[in-house]
């Protein structure tokens, strides 16, 4: 919406003058009527003011009021009457020369101030006309030359300087009205933008928000875009827009790479407003803007926290717009609101995902706990009911199965407890020099006893002493090896290595590996691979807890695959000799 404050102010001033003429002219006519000596002369005196009043009323009621013509008409009327009175020595009106002279100067100032052209030209022309009128009256009345000259100088100087002074006040008042109107429009736009983003929960909110700020400016196009990846490079995609004409912006601008507009991207990435004037650009960037006939562009970044998520901006196709501070501040406020809207959307998605994760957790945990519990309870009841008829071998076999299921249940509960304590900040890590080879052997020996398998499970050797918590290291190794037994190939190798300042444990197998799209998802809590939705013993928390523990010990846990070789790598800080001594001393 283009502000009409200056035009509205001018219209009001013109109407005020017209109303003034329409009010005073009948009063003058009434005075003239009652002071007349005969009826015919009374009607003669009455005709001019009444005609002027009717004219002024018509001007005041018109859509585009212009009070200059009736003001000039009033000047001509009273000036002509004065000339007639001086020439023929008659009293047509009750005005003497001094009153008429004052009215002529007043009307000249009003006409000059209200004129839509150059006020100095108007003031000079009107002042010259009044000076000529003064000279003519002086000649007709045979007044002294010096008196006529003084009157003419007063007329010229008074009209010009008074018009200049009043015009300055008029311009200042118009500017104040313009500023107030602009401020009101922009504040209303910000309020509407906020309301749209609060009321509408879907993408329609962004369209309403951009339309709200767009209507408060003289821009030709407004948009909101979000940051996307285009061929592994940052780019944009317009998600909401508003335009004064259909198809204002070229379709190639709907999405693109920031590589093509480095000037704008550098400013936005820094967190600054981007002010683009196509005439100041160079090279292919200027060709791009000129190809879409863009003359100027203003956009500000939208951040969610510290992340650059998009921008909101204006485009002008009709002229090289010099964007005002108010327009820039309006965009900043709108950008903050859009960022808050996206943050709420992210929080809502996170809450929804959390609820889904909890549902998955309950379903998975209930299933995984039920399986070993069913075996434990069932076999225990079998032993109690039929112990006397069972052989020692049968009892040992059943007790072994119970032990395996109990240990698997205990490990699952331990992972859940660790995850919960980590979330609450109650999980403590006790680092000390830890022989990784020894920890691997302990875990593998325990798994061979508790989880007999036909797969080849071997520790291929290697040494490394890391600064880590032995209990948590064994928990990570157990999760990785158990994961390989359940989902990996027939040959599982565990290796310990040292390089530079880190010690690593590598768990590799010859299986199919993890799909590329799931390489990062497998470390999310409660995620179960799409390739093995029916495999037992998978709550989807082991790898997530293992990575969290590794990071708490200052290390990392990653999955590496080259297509034929798949492995998990646990990297921990190497315990150097001075560090070993320090840890021993602290212990």
C-alpha positions, 0 to 999 in steps of 0.5 A: 500500500503506497502512503497517501499522507502528502496528498491527503494533507494537501486535500485537507488544507485545500478543504479548510481554505474552501470551508473558510471562504464558504463560511465568511463569504455569506457573512460578508454578504449579510453585512453588505446587505444590511449596510446598503441604502437601497434594495438594488444596490444591496442585491448588487453587493450580495451577488459576489459573496454569494457566488464565491460561497457557492463556488467554495462549497463545491470545492470543499465537497469535491474529491480532489479539492483545489482552493486556489481558483476560488482564492484567486477569484476572490482576489480578482473580485475585491481588486476589481471592485476597488478599481471600480470604486476608485475610478468612478468614485462610488461605494460598491462595498463597505471595505476601505482601501486598507481592508482590501489591501490586507485581504489581497495580501492574505489571499495571495499568501494562501494561493501561493502556499496552496499552489502545486507548482513552484511557490516562489514563482507563484509568490512572485507573480502574485506579489507583482500583481498586487504591486501593480494593483496598488499602483493603479489604485494610487494613480486613480486616487491621485495618491503621493508617489512615495506612498504608492511606492511604499505600498508596492514594496510592502506588497511585494516583500510581504507576499513573498516572505510571508508565503515562504514562511507559511510554505515552510510551515506547511511543508513541515506539517506535511512531512510530520503527517507523512511520517506519522502515516508511514509509522502507522502503516508500518506498525499496523503491518508489523501487528498484522504480520505477528497476528498471521504468524500466531493465528495460522499454524500452517504455511498459509501464515507465511503468505499472510505475513509477507502480504501484511508487510508488503502492503505497507510499502511501495515495493513491487514484490515481497518474499520469504525464502528458506535456505536449502541445499542445492548440489551440496551448496547453500541456496534458497527457495521462496516459500511465500510471496506477494506482488502487485502484478501476477507473475512479477518475478521470474520463475528462475528466482523461485529457487537457486544457489547463493553462488549466483548472488554472492553480494546478497549472500555475504551480507545475509550470512553475516547477519546484516541487511542486504541492500542491492542496487542493480546499477552498482553490481558487476559481472554475471550478478548484475546480468542476473538482476538485469535479466529479471528487470530488478532495479533494487532489492532489500532483504534481511536474514531470518535466524533460528537461534544461531542458524541462518534459515532464510530471508525476507525482502522487498524488490522494486522493478519500477525505480531504483528505490532508496529504502528508508530506515523504517522499511528496514526496521520493519523487515527486521521485526518481521524477520524476527517474527518469522524466525520465532514462527519457524522455531515454534514449528521446529519445537512442535516437530521435535515434540511430535517426534519425541512423542513418537519416539516415546511410543516406539520406545514403549512398544519396543521395550515392552516387546524386548523385555517380554521376550526374555522375561517370558523365557525366564519365567517359562523356563523357571516354572518348568524347572520348578514343576519338573525338576525331579524328572530332569537330568543334570544336562537338561537342568544345565541347558535350561539354566544357561538359557535363563542366564543368557536371557537374564543378561540380555535383559540386564544389558537392555535395562542398563542402556535405558538407565544410562540414556535416562541419567545422561538426559538428566545430567546425572551420569558420571564418567570416571576416566583412568588409564584403560587397556583397551585390549584387555577390555575387548577380551573381557567383553568377547569372553563374556559374550562367548559364554552368554551368547553362543553363536555360530559366527566367527568372533575374534579379537585380532589383537593390538594394544592401546591405553586410553584415558576412559571409564573402563565400565563405559568402554566395556558397555560400548564394546558390548553394544557394538559386538552384539550389534554385529552378531545380530545384524552383521556378517559371519566373520566379526573382527575386533581390533585395537589401534593407536595413532597420534593422540588417540586410541581406537577400537574397530569392530568390523564384519563382512555383512551387507552393512548399513544403507547409506541413507541410514548411516547417521540415523542408526545413532538416533535413539529408538531408530531401528534399521529398515533392513531388519525390522523383525530382528530380535533384541533391537530397541534402537538405543544401544548405538545412541547410548554408545555414541553419547558415552564416547563423546562424554569421554572426549572421543567419538563413535562413527560408522565407516563403509567403503561398499565392501568393508563395514566397521564401527570405530570407537576413538578415545583420547590416548593416555600419555605417560604424564597423563597416566601419572597425573591420573594415578596421583589424583586417584 
